Amino acid sequence: MKANSERQQRYRSALREIRKLLSLRRADDAAAASEALAQSFSDAIEPLLLLGKARQQQGRFDDMLALARDVLARDGAHSGARLQFAEACIFCGRHGEAYSQLSALEKDAADDPVLLQHVAGFFAHSGKHDDAHRCYSRAVELAPDDPATLYNLASSCIATGELDKAEQLFTRVIQLNPADHDAWQNRSTLRKQTKDDNHVAAIEARLTSIPANDPGIVPLNYALAKELEDLGEYAASFTALSRGAAARRQRMAYDVRHDVAAMDKIRTLFDSHYAAKPRSTALRTGPIFVMGLPRSGTTLVDRIISSHSQVESMGEINDFALTLTRLGKAADKAALLRASVDIDPEQLGRAYLESVANYGRSGSYFIDKTPANFLYLGLIARSLPDVPVLHVHRHPVDSCLAMYRTLFRMGYPFSYDLADLADYYIAYDRLMRHWHSVFPGAVLDVSYEELVDQQEVVTHRMLDHCNLTFEPACLQFEKNRSPVATASAAQVRQPIYRDALARWRRYEQQLAPLTRRLQDAGIAI
């Protein structure tokens, strides 16, 4: 009995260590430890699932899927294995299989609010926001006073355009759990606050009630900055924003020089000699790429084009990057960069389109609105030649400020420090100039400011670039009821407005160091 107990303790301790390795993204060590544990405990399922997560981090998505299939062959009812199978299918571009598994799981989880929310999360990851919303709604029926469950439904309401309901739900979350500071921040973004209806006093009181090192100071300061700006208190707003951004940055192990070096390496590898190589000869109609820095207006352009009767938006799907990772067989950025130059463009284009086709889209054309696809323009130009690409940009300082004032849940670690933002923007600007040089005419630049000033003129220009005839619905994009799950989800439910133009002028003094860095790099302000 004692020996068995000690064996189980070793097993649980090994699982904890593997999870720690995965959290540190030490995928190779986690994989080795998982394999060793699976050999020692041959009947156990958890080591195989953890090995699958390690394979995911290594970019070995096919192996992740094979492991999930292996576990399901042992225990077809294991909910963790079924979820991991669905996740592996998503990474492998097998979206139809993922959807079937998630739909079956939803039925089996009809009375399990925790499992329902896991299923909903993967539905949302697959762009199936209506399915996710249904699962979250059912979970709230089962757990009506659980703050975390209510928070998830509120977030889903933002995606589906139910902004008033989202605000009510976030308020209920805060009542039940004032320490859910993300709810405070999300609530502040849903509408423009007024002098008669705002949460400034409550946010300030909450900030004084928590320790200075509490992670909650980040979302609370972002919430305070947003509401103070709405009230026209710009100096106080920027002070709060700076506090929140600095606190967020301090919690990150990030060096912008790595991203700058990666973009410089891209320019070196994907040069004029690469551009002159034979491209895919397949005629591939369907994709429309909308890309640019986050908060540059990509969601607005996406909503305008997807209001066309022949176009469906797939949102920020990451399928191109995932397809590249699968074919490049490398998760490390540097290794993947080197491998990507030699990937057969015909194979890459075909695999990407097969992946997107598995979503089960209905339109003749689809929009891939993944902002970071600007990093892969060389590969896109060769693997999907003549596919329309819309690059959205805005005034350089406004672009940096828009990112700085956004609390991203994932990604964009450069956005919390003005010096990092300047360095990243300079490298991005160099890269975009490079793409225009080596692939002339492949990309249509869309100015956010010009789109706001001349909506109909620019809309016609974008549709022409996409070989689409004009439809009046494209000028009434705010009536587009399809889900949207980006930081601009609330804004694009309104007609075009001018409030965001030249916003940086409100903070010209505070942004002066960033402005000088951009000007010193030759960027016109």
QUINORSUL-V850131 format. One record per run of one state. SS is the DSSP state (A for helix, B for strand, O for the rest). FROM is the first residue (numbers start at 1). TO is the last residue. If there is no record, write none. Layout:
BEGIN
SS:FROM:TO, SS:FROM:TO
END
This chain:
BEGIN
O:1:1, A:2:23, O:24:26, A:27:40, O:41:45, A:46:57, O:58:60, A:61:74, O:75:78, A:79:91, O:92:94, A:95:108, O:109:112, A:113:125, O:126:128, A:129:142, O:143:146, A:147:160, O:161:162, A:163:176, O:177:180, A:181:188, O:189:199, A:200:209, O:210:215, A:216:230, O:231:233, A:234:250, O:251:255, A:256:269, O:270:271, A:272:275, O:276:286, B:287:291, O:292:297, A:298:306, O:307:310, B:311:313, O:314:318, A:319:328, O:329:332, A:333:340, O:341:344, A:345:357, O:358:364, B:365:368, O:369:370, A:371:383, O:384:387, B:388:393, O:394:395, A:396:404, O:405:412, A:413:416, O:417:417, A:418:438, O:439:442, B:443:447, A:448:453, O:454:454, A:455:465, O:466:471, A:472:475, O:476:476, A:477:479, O:480:490, A:491:493, O:494:502, A:503:507, O:508:511, A:512:520, O:521:525
END
